[in-house]
């Protein structure tokens, strides 16, 4: 028997209503009127902001087809690797990176940079093959009181 996945970021693998497969969504299991997916409406500092209205899942069988994605945020590179098989961009061990996604759920790495005003986040990044995300280690970052709360955190 299929069950709903935990709340978080996913890539659709099957269409739902007019939502095609291959889209970035946030699954929320305790929405109103029930579990469903929400689409990004914008990005701020390379993090998705979500529409308030979602699409209700037809049931756990469909929800179980969602492909889980690593959370957006700051990571450290665990071992040196390239972005893809073409070896366009190298990410050295220990480098600080920010993981984000585009609307088609493609992983994008952004390289934060020190500047005169502190740590800055560029608007452009490097697309990353899906299998490379496993080479990143999530960093714990203190949250300011005015930081946006992730909608799926209970």
KAKA-V585864 format. One record per backbone hydrogen bond with DSSP energy under -0.5 kcal/mol. CO is the residue of the C=O (numbers start at 1). NH is the residue of the N-H. E is the energy in kcal/mol with one decimal. If there is no record, write none. Layout:
[[CO:NH:E] [CO:NH:E]]
//
This chain:
[[8:27:-2.8] [9:69:-2.0] [10:25:-2.5] [11:67:-2.8] [12:22:-3.2] [16:19:-2.9] [18:20:-0.7] [19:16:-2.5] [23:12:-2.2] [24:40:-0.5] [25:10:-2.6] [25:27:-0.5] [26:38:-2.0] [27:8:-1.7] [28:31:-0.7] [28:36:-2.1] [31:33:-0.5] [35:57:-2.6] [36:28:-2.7] [37:55:-2.9] [38:26:-2.2] [39:51:-2.6] [42:49:-3.1] [44:47:-1.6] [47:44:-2.6] [49:41:-3.3] [49:42:-1.2] [54:56:-0.5] [55:37:-2.3] [59:62:-0.7] [59:63:-2.1] [60:64:-2.3] [62:65:-2.0] [63:66:-1.6] [66:68:-0.6] [67:11:-2.1] [73:99:-3.3] [74:139:-2.5] [75:97:-2.5] [76:137:-2.7] [77:94:-3.2] [81:91:-3.2] [83:129:-2.5] [84:87:-1.6] [89:83:-2.1] [90:92:-0.5] [91:81:-1.8] [92:95:-2.1] [95:77:-1.9] [97:75:-3.0] [98:110:-2.6] [99:73:-1.9] [100:108:-2.8] [102:105:-2.0] [103:24:-2.3] [106:102:-1.4] [107:128:-2.9] [108:100:-2.6] [109:126:-2.7] [110:98:-2.6] [110:112:-0.8] [113:120:-3.1] [115:118:-1.8] [118:115:-1.9] [120:113:-2.1] [120:122:-0.5] [126:109:-2.8] [128:107:-0.6] [129:132:-1.9] [130:133:-1.2] [131:134:-0.6] [132:135:-2.2] [133:136:-1.8] [135:78:-2.7] [135:79:-0.7] [137:76:-2.5] [139:141:-0.5] [144:147:-1.8] [150:153:-1.5]]
//
